[in-house]
Amino acid sequence: MRARFVLSEVGNGLRRNLTMTIAVIITVGVSLALFGVALLVRSQVDTMKDFWFDKVEVSIFLCNDNSETASCAGGKVTDTQKEQIEADLQSLQPLVQEIYFETQQEAYERFIVQYRNSPIVDSVTVDALPESFRVKLSDPTKYDIVASAFEGRPGVEQVNDQRQFLERFFQLLGGLQAIALVIAIAMLIVTVLLIVNTMRIAAFSRRRETGIMRLVGASNFYIQLPFLLEAAIAAAIGATLATGGLILVKAFVVDRVLAPAFQFTAFVGWDAVVAIAPILYITGIALACLAAFLTLRKYLRV
Amino acid sequence: MDAGSARPTAYTHRVILFENVTKLYPTQARPALEGVSLEVEKGEFVFLVGASGSGKSTFLRLVLKEETPTEGRVWVAGKDLGRLSNWKVPQLRRRIGTVFQDFRLLPNKTVFDNVAFALEVIGKSRSQVERIVPEVLELVGLEGKEHRMPDELSGGEQQRVAVARAFVNKPAILIADEPTGNLDPATSEGIMKLLERINRTGTTVVMATHDAAIVDQMRKRVIELEQGHLVRDQSRGVYGYSR
């Protein structure tokens, strides 16, 4: 096996089929970039889940003077009721990891920070806001246990699970991710078909060479190797373009645009990009080689 | 039928052996070859004659294992082709040189590179190529034209390049399918002299041809096919009586 000879054949092949080679590179690049973005969105969803589920808490709002729920018929929550609730929460360990009692004053301070741009701040007083227990669970999915224990109990106005709101948000993200993945897979199929077609044209345009190779006893592998290498090289260049695209998305779209605009959440780090890049290379090269191999088996038979 | 073990060595020293070979192409009603049995000994020079469609090409394709017989067995260079796995076919073809009417040179490679191609694709080193190719080019009378491109050569010279390429691996068999079909009589004679010289090195030559003058002049063994049947096998024969 002579590397120099094979490589010069590969170079000739790539140059002679330049337009098709460029087409393959661009298609591989675009489809892998989409595929990479789909993977990046998935990492993003995971990152956000980690970030948010770590922070979510169950809030048990207690009755204040203007509560209207049935369980608040007795008026503002009493100290005994509060002590009882806290004791019951303690007894739910280890599901209940942390308990934090938020006073009306604290609730007010948080409120004016959250709504600092809204005129509503001016009309809210400390008394209007409820006291609450903020409870962090070791397993956020077991929210029901807490809810059923405290919902409707005298002195408790409402039990709130932030996770439920997040779930809806993540479903939306999941949908977007699925769409990106479907588009990426469609593009990958198009890429495979294009490579199949390109290889067919390459095999046809070089049938004189391959015919002579067969006649003088070149092995099948030796005849197919330049074609396979061409497909692999085109795919590798495409994967490089896709990785470049992904780096741009991370550097500009995520870090410069999204992250400053949505400071309340965490965004994917560079580690996600580093993890996705090899997947793009492997997927691209494997698909290209597979497509080329299957085509050549048909068109370059002994 | 068990062949391999029971065959005496006498069967395997023959360069080409056809045993009752029939080839039927799926799209055709009449077999391209029917019940053909013949043997070619090492070092023979054989003309294969017959009208177009008589089965000459099928015969040559069977020797190269580009086709497999519908019935019967083909032995080439001591190998039963029916038992030769596909991945060993390239090994077989390295022992067979092939020359065609249309030369089949690579137009974008020089004379030297065209011949070297046959060595390069079977993995010979650059130093071997540098040594062997000039020798063969000298043998076929193309010394000094190594760096010409095929379109700068005459038809006869192009066919010499093709012969050089076929012979560069020192094959046991040289198959020539109408090698003089595109050449004028004087040039053809030169090619025939070259094939004779190659034959004298011990290489068996099988040449399919329509060129009666050459066959009559050379007085070698003649095998005639007619509609897929072997109708004549004559040592020191001529092209045909009926002409």
Contacts between the chains, C-beta under 8 A, distances in Angstrom:
chain1	res1	chain2	res2	distance
A	1	B	123	5.1
A	2	B	120	6.1
A	2	B	123	6.1
A	2	B	124	7.8
A	2	B	125	7.1
A	2	B	126	7.2
A	4	B	126	7.7
A	5	B	120	4.6
A	5	B	121	7.8
A	208	B	104	7.0
A	208	B	106	6.6
A	209	B	106	6.2
A	211	B	104	7.1
A	212	B	104	6.0
A	212	B	106	6.7
A	212	B	117	6.8
A	212	B	118	7.7
A	212	B	165	8.0
A	213	B	117	7.9
A	213	B	121	4.9
A	214	B	90	7.8
A	214	B	93	7.1
A	215	B	64	7.7
A	215	B	93	6.4
A	215	B	98	5.0
A	215	B	104	7.8
A	216	B	93	6.8
A	216	B	94	7.1
A	216	B	117	7.5
A	216	B	118	4.0
A	216	B	121	6.1
A	216	B	122	6.7
A	216	B	165	7.1
A	216	B	169	7.0
A	217	B	90	4.5
A	217	B	91	6.7
A	217	B	92	7.4
A	217	B	93	3.8
A	217	B	94	3.4
A	217	B	95	7.8
A	217	B	96	8.0
A	217	B	121	7.8
A	217	B	122	5.7
A	217	B	169	7.4
A	218	B	90	6.2
A	218	B	121	3.7
A	218	B	122	6.0
A	219	B	87	7.4
A	219	B	90	4.7
A	220	B	87	7.1
A	220	B	90	7.3
A	222	B	121	5.9
A	222	B	122	7.8
A	222	B	123	7.3
A	223	B	121	7.7
A	302	B	86	5.6
A	302	B	89	5.1
A	302	B	90	7.4
